[in-house]
Amino acid sequence: MSNAELTFAIVVGEHSGDTLGAGLMQELKSKYPSAKFIGIGGPKMQALGFESLYDMEELSVMGVFEVLGRLRRLLFIRKSLTEYFTTHKPDVFIGIDAPDFTITLEEKLKIQGIKTVHYVSPSVWAWRENRVFKIAKATHMVLSLLPFEKSFYDKHQIPCTFVGHPLADDIPLVSDKTSARQALALPATAKILALMPGSRSGELSRLVAPFLQSAQQLLASAQGQAANMHFVAPMISEKRAEQFRQLHNKMAPQLPVTIIVGKTQQVMAASDCLLTASGTVTLEAALVKRPMVICYKFNPMTYHMFKGFVKLKWFSLPNLLANKSLVPELLQSAVTVENILPLLKERLFEDQTALDQAFTDIHLALKKNASRQAAKAVSDLL
């Protein structure tokens, strides 16, 4: 097969998927330098020559009721992609995360004789386990980032390859706080708290208020080290930065916060502690080896509709991977200043040596050259 004839269709739905897609593209391009890449991708993928048929941000939505507001547009995009790829058949279709969108698309394309791969397993081991049967119908191969996921798919006799996590490959085992601060022009001796309320609009709207209020209370308690606090907010894009800026000006205009766009990992390395939304970023924080307090708030109606279906002790990746409570989690109504503040103080001003070792163990377990392993699995499928 001539690599000039190869077309890889990829659809991603958010920035973490864009990072995974870019790593996969780089490895596939090294093997198939003339191949074409098309679908929906973010800025990192587009910088590598990816042709995006729609803006990735259109798929970046979570929660039943949030999706309902955009349902007509999402269905139109999926129908258009189905028609496009049915007519211009790619050699393989790769859906990266965004399972509620991509798995149905994979199923439709598989019926058309197109090889399909799903990269990043949905949390079927956590809730709505019966989704595994739809995944079996939709895909020829699941690429999992976490080791316990492969055991789950093996139990259901669904082809699955554990590839490790690209973040574990990209992030050094030891992150240099001093050089990160120098690069970002942040104070060398301050206690730095990173405020990280999420990469989606809905996440920010729900978490910015308790995050800013907690920072204000921390500053107000300025005794000893707390008097030397510095706050920084890493934002994934200028769009999210502007949203944060507006909320900050409205809710806590007197609180000094340095907003930095597009350097989240560097900000984490520069920080002493993170106050963060849940998601992939918590794994990134564990790999950078920084203590954190994790919060998450769903749309209230979404939460009450689905809370009975979840069967996990924890919802954050560091705790799930360690199979114990390494980092504190606050969910929904528990996301309050009264709960957040003592957790922040403990992690800002107490020894974290044992936590660092636990994070290092996670890092070593996931460091498998994931993008290369994923590209090999796709190539083998071809």
C-alpha positions in Angstrom: 0.0 0.0 0.0 1.5 3.4 -1.0 1.5 5.8 1.9 0.6 8.6 -0.6 -2.8 7.0 -0.8 -3.5 6.8 2.9 -6.0 9.0 4.5 -6.4 9.1 8.3 -9.7 10.5 9.5 -9.6 11.8 13.1 -12.2 13.6 15.2 -11.3 15.2 18.6 -13.7 17.1 20.8 -11.4 19.1 23.2 -7.9 20.3 23.9 -6.7 17.1 25.6 -7.8 15.2 22.5 -6.0 17.7 20.3 -2.8 16.9 22.2 -3.3 13.1 21.8 -4.1 13.6 18.1 -1.0 15.7 17.5 1.2 13.0 19.1 -0.4 10.3 17.0 -0.1 12.3 13.8 3.6 12.9 14.4 4.2 9.1 14.7 2.0 8.2 11.7 3.6 10.9 9.6 7.0 9.5 10.3 5.8 6.1 9.0 3.5 7.5 6.2 5.0 10.9 5.3 2.6 11.6 2.4 -0.6 10.6 4.2 -3.5 12.9 4.5 -5.2 13.8 7.9 -8.7 15.2 7.9 -11.8 15.5 10.2 -12.0 17.7 13.3 -8.9 18.7 15.1 -7.5 21.5 17.3 -4.6 23.9 16.8 -1.9 21.4 17.6 -3.1 19.0 15.0 -3.7 21.8 12.4 -0.1 23.0 12.9 1.0 19.5 11.7 -1.1 19.9 8.5 -4.4 18.5 9.7 -7.5 19.7 7.7 -10.3 20.5 10.1 -13.8 20.5 8.6 -15.4 22.1 11.7 -14.1 24.0 14.7 -13.2 21.6 17.6 -14.8 24.0 20.1 -18.2 23.0 18.7 -17.9 19.5 20.2 -16.5 20.8 23.6 -19.6 20.4 25.7 -20.4 18.2 28.8 -23.6 17.4 30.5 -27.0 16.3 29.2 -28.7 19.7 29.4 -25.7 21.5 28.0 -25.7 19.1 25.0 -29.4 19.7 24.5 -28.8 23.3 23.9 -26.5 22.4 21.0 -28.1 19.1 19.9 -29.3 20.2 16.5 -25.9 21.5 15.6 -24.1 18.5 16.9 -26.4 16.1 15.0 -25.8 18.2 11.8 -22.0 17.9 12.2 -22.1 14.2 12.8 -24.5 13.6 9.9 -22.2 15.7 7.6 -19.1 13.8 8.7 -20.8 10.5 8.2 -21.8 11.5 4.6 -18.3 13.0 3.9 -16.4 9.9 5.1 -18.8 7.5 3.4 -18.2 9.3 0.1 -14.5 9.9 0.7 -13.6 6.7 2.5 -10.5 7.0 4.7 -8.3 4.1 5.4 -9.1 4.3 9.1 -11.2 6.5 11.2 -9.9 7.4 14.7 -12.3 8.9 17.3 -10.3 10.5 20.1 -12.4 10.8 23.3 -15.7 12.7 23.0 -17.4 9.2 23.1 -21.0 10.3 22.9 -20.2 12.0 19.6 -17.5 9.8 18.1 -18.6 6.3 19.0 -21.9 6.7 17.1 -19.9 8.1 14.2 -17.6 5.1 14.4 -20.5 2.7 14.3 -22.0 4.3 11.2 -18.6 4.2 9.4 -17.8 0.7 10.4 -21.1 -0.4 8.7 -19.7 1.2 5.6 -16.6 -1.0 5.7 -14.3 1.6 7.2 -11.8 0.4 9.9 -12.5 2.3 13.1 -10.4 2.9 16.2 -11.5 4.6 19.5 -8.6 6.3 21.3 -9.2 6.9 25.0 -11.7 4.6 26.6 -14.9 6.1 27.9 -15.4 5.4 31.7 -17.5 2.3 31.1 -15.8 0.7 34.1 -17.3 3.5 36.2 -20.8 4.0 35.0 -23.2 2.9 32.1 -21.3 -0.3 31.7 -23.7 -1.5 29.0 -22.0 1.1 26.6 -19.3 -1.5 26.2 -21.6 -3.4 23.8 -22.0 -0.4 21.6 -18.2 0.1 21.6 -17.8 -3.5 20.5 -20.2 -2.8 17.5 -18.6 0.5 16.6 -14.8 -0.2 16.7 -12.2 -2.6 15.5 -9.8 -1.5 18.3 -9.8 0.5 21.5 -6.6 2.3 22.5 -6.6 2.7 26.3 -4.5 5.1 28.3 -4.9 3.5 31.7 -3.7 -0.1 32.6 -6.9 -1.2 34.4 -9.0 -0.4 31.3 -7.5 -3.2 29.2 -8.5 -5.8 31.8 -12.1 -4.6 31.5 -12.2 -4.9 27.7 -10.4 -8.3 27.8 -13.2 -9.5 30.1 -15.7 -8.5 27.4 -13.5 -9.9 24.6 -13.2 -6.5 22.9 -9.8 -5.8 21.2 -7.9 -3.3 23.3 -4.3 -2.1 23.4 -3.0 -0.4 26.5 -0.6 2.3 25.0 0.3 4.2 28.2 -0.3 8.0 28.4 1.5 10.5 26.2 1.6 13.0 29.1 3.8 10.5 31.0 6.2 10.5 28.0 6.3 14.2 27.6 6.6 15.4 31.2 10.0 14.9 32.9 10.1 12.7 36.0 11.3 15.8 37.9 9.7 19.2 37.1 11.9 22.2 37.9 10.0 24.8 39.8 12.7 27.4 39.7 13.2 27.4 36.0 9.5 27.4 35.4 9.1 30.5 37.5 11.9 32.2 35.7 10.4 31.4 32.3 7.0 32.8 33.4 8.5 35.8 35.3 6.8 34.7 38.5 8.2 35.5 41.9 10.9 33.1 43.0 10.1 32.9 46.7 6.4 33.3 46.8 3.9 30.6 47.6 2.1 30.2 44.3 -1.4 28.8 44.0 -2.7 27.9 40.6 -6.4 28.5 40.0 -7.5 26.0 37.3 -11.3 26.0 36.9 -11.4 24.0 33.7 -11.1 24.3 29.9 -14.8 24.4 29.1 -17.1 27.4 29.4 -19.6 25.6 31.7 -16.8 24.4 34.0 -15.5 28.0 34.4 -18.9 29.4 35.0 -19.5 27.0 37.9 -16.1 26.9 39.5 -14.6 30.4 39.2 -16.6 31.8 42.1 -15.6 29.3 44.8 -12.0 29.3 43.5 -11.7 33.1 43.7 -13.5 33.2 47.1 -11.1 30.6 48.4 -8.1 32.6 47.2 -9.5 35.7 48.8 -10.0 33.9 52.1 -6.5 32.5 51.9 -5.0 35.9 51.4 -7.2 37.4 54.2 -5.7 34.8 56.6 -2.3 36.3 55.9 -0.3 34.9 58.8 3.3 33.9 58.2 3.8 32.3 54.8 0.2 33.0 53.6 1.1 36.7 53.5 3.5 35.9 50.6 0.8 34.3 48.4 0.7 34.7 44.6 -2.2 33.5 42.4 -2.0 32.5 38.8 -4.7 31.2 36.4 -3.5 29.2 33.4 -6.0 29.3 30.6 -6.1 26.9 27.7 -7.1 29.6 25.1 -7.6 33.3 24.9 -11.3 32.7 24.7 -11.3 31.0 28.1 -8.9 33.7 29.4 -11.4 36.4 28.5 -14.2 34.5 30.2 -12.1 34.1 33.4 -11.1 37.8 33.2 -14.7 38.9 33.0 -15.8 36.7 35.9 -12.8 37.8 38.0 -13.5 41.5 37.4 -17.1 40.9 38.4 -16.5 38.7 41.5 -13.1 39.6 42.9 -11.6 42.7 41.2 -9.3 43.4 44.1 -7.7 39.9 44.1 -4.4 40.0 42.1 -4.4 37.0 39.7 -1.8 36.6 36.9 -3.6 35.1 33.8 -1.3 33.0 31.5 -2.6 31.6 28.2 -1.4 28.4 26.6 1.3 27.4 29.2 -0.7 25.3 31.7 1.9 22.6 32.3 4.6 25.3 32.9 2.3 27.1 35.3 1.7 23.8 37.2 5.5 23.3 37.5 5.9 26.8 38.8 3.2 26.4 41.5 3.3 25.0 45.0 -0.3 23.8 44.9 -3.2 23.6 42.4 -6.9 24.3 42.9 -8.3 22.5 39.9 -11.3 21.1 38.1 -11.4 17.4 37.5 -10.3 15.9 34.2 -7.1 15.0 32.4 -5.4 18.0 34.0 -5.4 16.2 37.3 -3.2 13.4 35.8 -1.0 16.1 34.3 -0.7 17.7 37.8 0.3 14.3 39.3 2.9 13.8 36.6 4.3 17.3 37.3 4.3 16.2 41.0 2.3 19.0 42.5 -0.2 18.7 45.4 -3.8 19.6 44.4 -7.3 20.0 45.6 -9.8 18.8 43.0 -13.3 20.2 42.6 -16.1 19.5 40.2 -19.6 20.8 39.8 -22.0 19.5 37.1 -25.1 21.2 35.9 -27.4 20.5 38.9 -30.0 18.6 36.8 -27.3 16.6 35.1 -25.9 15.6 38.5 -29.1 14.5 40.0 -30.1 12.6 36.9 -26.9 10.5 36.8 -25.4 10.4 40.4 -27.1 7.0 41.1 -25.4 5.3 38.1 -21.8 6.1 39.2 -20.1 3.3 41.2 -16.7 4.7 41.9 -15.0 5.6 45.2 -13.2 8.4 43.5 -13.7 10.5 40.4 -10.1 11.9 39.9 -7.5 10.1 37.8 -4.7 10.2 40.5 -6.9 8.4 43.0 -8.3 5.9 40.5 -4.8 5.0 39.3 -3.4 4.7 42.9 -6.6 2.9 44.0 -6.6 5.0 47.1 -7.2 8.6 48.2 -4.0 10.4 47.3 -5.6 13.8 46.7 -8.7 15.5 48.1 -11.9 15.5 46.0 -14.9 17.8 46.4 -18.0 17.2 44.4 -21.0 19.4 43.7 -22.4 20.9 47.0 -19.1 20.0 48.8 -17.4 22.6 46.6 -17.4 25.4 49.2 -14.8 27.8 50.6 -15.2 26.2 54.0 -14.1 22.8 52.6 -11.5 24.1 50.2 -9.6 26.5 52.4 -8.2 24.0 55.0 -7.2 21.6 52.3 -5.3 24.3 50.5 -3.4 25.3 53.6 -2.5 21.8 54.4 -1.0 21.3 50.9 0.7 24.6 50.7 2.5 24.5 54.0 3.0 20.8 54.9 5.5 18.2 53.7 4.5 16.3 50.5 7.3 13.8 50.2 5.1 10.7 50.4 2.8 12.2 47.8 5.7 12.9 45.4 6.7 9.2 45.6 3.1 8.1 44.9 3.0 10.4 41.9 6.3 9.0 40.6 5.0 5.5 40.8 2.0 6.5 38.6 4.4 8.2 36.2 6.5 5.2 35.7 3.4 2.9 35.2 2.1 5.1 32.4 5.4 6.0 30.6 5.2 3.6 27.6 5.9 5.9 24.6 2.1 6.1 24.1 1.9 7.9 20.7 4.3 5.4 19.1 2.3 2.5 20.6 -0.9 4.0 19.4 0.5 4.5 15.9 1.7 0.9 15.8 -1.7 -0.4 16.8 -3.3 1.7 14.0 -0.7 0.6 11.5 -1.2 -3.1 12.5 -4.9 -2.6 11.9 -4.3 -1.3 8.5 
